[in-house]
Amino acid sequence: MTRIKKTTTLGDAIGKLVRNLGMEGRLEEQEAVDRWAQVVGDRIAVHARAVFFDAGKLFVECDSATWSQELHYMKPDILNRLEQSFGRPLVRDIIFTNSRR
């Protein structure tokens, strides 16, 4: 009896492993951090960077209080852009802080 082996791509194998380990949510959370610069654009990304995601909140470090305040006013628009990027409201809130540099 011969056995036919089904070929699986590395991407499919990793996807299956992630699902089996129940880590899909964590990967999406990291993706929110990674997409920050793409969503807000270069002008903002130079002054503010996403550092981590926890309990629906994206934490962003700004290089000055001025940028933190400006982004606070832009929060609804940024949340909308993030929702469009993911196709659903993954990020419920954004917390802006001053960086510790």
Secondary structure, DSSP 8 states (H G I E B T S, - for coil): ---------HHHHHHHHHHHTT-HHHHHHHHHHHHHHHHH-HHHHTTEEEEEEETTEEEEEESSHHHHHHHHHHHHHHHHHHHHHHTS----EEEEEE---
